[in-house]
């Protein structure tokens, strides 16, 4: 602990006049900005800054306001009083919220009250655990209470064994008041047990406050219906995916106008992340991945007129627009980041097309850091397609020198690889330690059209693996790449990619690092909690001999089938509470490497899920990452 305290004190002494290379320890001093909204008077923005407290293994947070036109931030304690609470009913009498409610008998003592010390859990179907938590019989339920008596919670889903918000990541975006305050709209997947685990069919439900009756508003759509919101004119809108079981389907903006559902993005070749109505209700603004970045888009809302629906990209640049906060005059308040800079708050003038940075939480910090250089490159794939590849170069890069180089394999598998800023897979930190990072937008990523995005499903070990090799082979032609020191790293599907490459790379790579990766597709199918995912991406169960897609997956694309060809050192991370890619995946891979006599290391985090969230665990993760590379690359 003394070491950590001394390290923290030395980091705090970082001077902007003496630039340093980014390190894992410095990364965990970066302020993490999140915007809460614009004040009731429209004059200021309220935001939170969280800074990891490594010594205490937690984060400390402070709240600030800053004028919408820019200025000096002021710390505030009473931030909730400054913001309009959209969860208060239009008449001001009721507060909408959610609580965990005990519904099902699951625990041994639920069935046998006299055995109160029993630790047994009893299940009759799947969904017995999800993400990082075992099902104990409780469910998220939406309800409302008098604003002056929050204990008077009225559960509008009473006794239902379903969730709203959706687990594990749903929040307040899963419900809202109708403009007249007469009803509540909420998202729920009203399925339980095994039916829940194999479906993505969430619907929007309308609860009538007066009659206490609930109606399904989207019964005919078999896929996701999420993020309900009303336009300024009072029209219900939401995000929708069409196909059941496909969590990465094209996400479209739907508006219910005079009884007709209008798909505003049906003709646009992309997938929506999030959306917000313009104050006049004439346009919808949304964020989406495009060409290796995440940008702001707009689409007009013509109602039922014959005016064409047109999607336009509003912003452009080497950055990610991560969220739309609100509007103020001709400006929109946004959160923005890039590979060298964590999220800050900006305003964008929609008429002048100009940016203004509002929060500057980390400006002084980055002034003391030598930044890496990010280059955009296009590589021709084996099937003749153009693929974007991000290449991140070390600070003080010298093209006359040779550098060890890492192929970064993105997870998802349908996650966009944009100008994101990660606190674990941080390209700035990797480059600052002297490594070139090659990050290809391989098959399966949003931002390059729906066909490109869908191409990875049921083809995990096919074209996408060729895409990886095309990227690293192309960049390796550069004289500054040390071809004798190439590594491949990645998590989740990226970890699968590493395990798969380990058996087919033909001596390209000198080292591998896999975090929570899929190693054995059969045991993955038998233990992961969201079975709809493996049904869709693997094609179905391994025992279905009449299913050609599934049999192709399990016979051609299973990393375990190529373990006999493993010949390269490998580091394996595994979270103990990861139920998406359960612990057996990492254990099987490590055991195979050890029994084959391959230099290997297993780093186990018993209290971490698919991610590493605790500050000290995160620093161990980074420490082992670079220790391994020093040993093997």
Buried (B, 14 or more C-beta within 10 A) or exposed (E): EEEBEEBBEEBEEBEEEEBBBBBBBBBBBBBBBBBBBBBEEEEBBBBBBBBBEBBEBEBEEBBBBBBBEEEEBEEBEEBEEBEEBEBBBEEEEBBBBBEEBEBBEBBBBBEEEEEEEBEEBBBEEBBBBBBBBEBBBBBBBBBBBEBEEEEEBEBBBEEBBBBBBBBBEBEEBBBBBBBEBBBBBBBBBBBBBBBBBBBBBBBBBBBBBEEEEBEEBBEEBBBBBBBBBBBEEEBBBBBBBBBBBBBBBBBBBBBBBEEEBBBBBEEBBBBBBBBBBBEEBBBBBBBBBBBBBBBBBBBBBBBEEEEEBEBEEBBEEBBBBBBBBBBBEEBBBBBBBBBBBBBBBBBBEBEEEEBBEBBBBBEEBBEBBBBBBBEEBEBEBEEEBEBBBBBBBBBEBEEEEBBBBBBBBBBBBBBBBBBBBEBBBBBBBBBBBBBBBBBBBBBBBBBBEBEBBBBBBBBBBBBBBBBBBBBBBBBBEBEBBBBEBBBBBBBBBBBBBBBBBBBEBEEBBBBBBBBBBBBBBBBBBBBBBBBBBBBBBBBBBBEEEEBEEBBBBBEEBBBBBBBEEBEBBBBBBBBBBBBBBBBBBBBBBBBBBEEEEBBBBBBBBEEBBBBBBBBBBBBBBBEBBBEBBEEBB
